[in-house]
Amino acid sequence: MRALFPGSFDPVTQGHQDVLRRASTLFDEVAVCVMFSSNKTGRFPITERLDRLRAAATGLSNVTVDCHTGGLLVDYCRQARIDVLIRGVRDVHDLDYEMPMARMNHQLAGVETFFIAADPALAHVSSSLVTAMSKHEDSSKLLPAVEGRSKGEEGDE
């Protein structure tokens, strides 16, 4: 069975990497997809997010990395013949946010949503908090290791 793990991944965090790793053990194939919305200005260019996702997926032979720059998520699912979405949830607030979208994706295209509860050690990590923190503190310990970046070096985090 093919599954899709969509998100903005701006930036990719260890929480994303954990959900991706766990999903890769449950499904035959997992596509992780950077979703782009013209309504949102991303902090990192899509090409950098894709590179960071590829690095986060190192060693996961059944994971592919892609992006979708227009249309609905279900359009991508139809085109790629994906029947299951993967969503990581940290708490009930995430679940409250995700449930209406899960119901709509099912209504529009019959796509099921599979929720993976965040690892408790990473449940506090979100891209927006990492971004805010990185302006004042070293956030590298919350990000997957990226080849070429030394420990403690954040680049443009």
C-alpha positions in Angstrom: 0.0 0.0 0.0 1.2 3.5 -0.9 1.0 6.3 1.6 1.7 10.0 1.5 3.2 12.2 4.2 2.4 15.8 3.1 3.5 19.0 4.8 5.2 22.3 4.4 8.4 21.0 6.2 9.6 24.6 6.8 11.9 23.4 8.4 12.1 19.6 8.5 12.3 18.6 12.2 13.2 15.5 14.1 9.5 15.1 14.7 8.9 14.9 11.0 11.8 12.5 10.6 10.4 10.2 13.4 6.9 10.1 11.8 8.5 9.3 8.4 10.7 6.6 9.8 7.8 5.0 11.6 5.5 5.3 8.6 8.1 3.6 6.4 7.8 0.4 8.6 4.0 0.3 8.2 3.5 0.9 4.4 5.1 -0.6 1.3 5.8 2.8 -0.1 5.8 6.3 1.5 6.0 9.5 -0.5 6.9 12.5 1.5 5.7 15.6 -0.3 6.4 19.3 0.3 3.1 21.1 -0.3 3.4 24.6 -1.5 0.7 27.2 -1.1 0.8 30.6 -2.8 -1.0 32.0 0.3 2.1 31.2 2.5 5.6 32.5 2.2 8.0 29.8 3.2 11.1 30.5 5.2 13.2 28.0 3.2 13.0 27.5 -0.6 11.3 24.4 -1.7 14.6 23.0 -3.2 16.2 23.2 0.3 13.2 21.6 2.0 13.4 18.7 -0.6 17.1 18.3 0.1 16.6 18.2 3.8 13.8 15.7 3.5 16.0 13.5 1.3 18.7 13.7 4.0 16.1 12.9 6.7 15.0 9.8 4.7 18.5 8.4 4.3 18.4 4.7 4.7 14.6 4.4 4.1 14.6 2.5 0.8 10.8 2.7 0.4 10.6 6.5 0.8 10.5 9.0 -2.1 10.5 12.8 -1.8 8.4 15.0 -4.0 6.6 18.4 -4.1 3.2 19.6 -5.1 2.9 23.2 -6.1 -0.7 23.6 -7.1 -4.1 22.2 -6.5 -5.6 20.2 -3.7 -3.8 17.5 -1.8 -6.4 15.0 -3.1 -5.4 16.0 -6.7 -1.9 14.8 -5.9 -3.3 11.6 -4.3 -5.4 10.8 -7.4 -2.5 11.4 -9.8 0.0 9.3 -7.7 -2.6 6.6 -6.9 -2.3 7.1 -3.1 -5.0 6.0 -0.8 -3.6 6.8 2.6 -2.3 10.1 4.1 0.0 10.1 7.1 -0.3 12.8 9.6 1.7 13.2 12.8 -0.3 14.5 15.8 1.3 15.9 18.9 -1.8 16.6 21.0 -5.5 17.0 20.8 -5.1 20.4 19.2 -3.4 18.8 16.3 -6.1 16.2 16.1 -8.9 18.9 16.2 -7.1 20.7 13.3 -6.6 17.5 11.3 -10.0 15.8 11.6 -12.0 18.1 9.4 -9.3 17.8 6.7 -9.3 14.0 7.0 -13.0 13.9 6.6 -12.9 16.2 3.6 -10.1 14.3 1.9 -12.2 11.1 2.4 -15.3 12.7 1.0 -13.6 14.2 -2.0 -11.4 11.2 -3.0 -11.9 8.3 -0.7 -8.4 9.0 0.9 -8.0 7.6 4.4 -5.9 9.4 7.0 -3.6 7.5 9.3 -2.6 9.3 12.4 0.8 8.6 14.0 1.1 9.9 17.6 4.3 11.9 18.2 7.1 10.4 20.2 6.6 11.9 23.6 10.3 13.1 23.5 9.5 15.1 20.4 5.8 16.1 21.0 6.8 19.7 21.8 8.7 20.2 18.5 7.0 22.1 15.7 8.4 23.9 12.7 7.0 27.2 13.9 8.6 26.8 17.4 11.9 25.8 15.9 11.9 28.8 13.6 11.0 31.2 16.5 13.6 29.6 18.8 16.4 29.7 16.1 16.3 33.5 16.2 17.7 33.4 19.7 19.0 29.8 20.4 20.7 27.0 18.7 17.9 24.9 17.3 20.1 22.3 15.5 19.3 19.6 18.2 15.7 19.7 17.0 16.6 19.2 13.3 17.7 16.0 11.6 21.4 15.9 10.9 22.3 17.3 7.5 25.5 16.1 5.8 28.0 18.9 5.5 26.6 20.8 8.6 28.7 20.4 11.7 27.2 19.8 15.1 25.7 23.0 16.5 25.9 24.8 13.1 22.5 25.9 12.0 23.1 27.4 8.6 20.1 29.6 8.1 18.0 28.1 10.8 
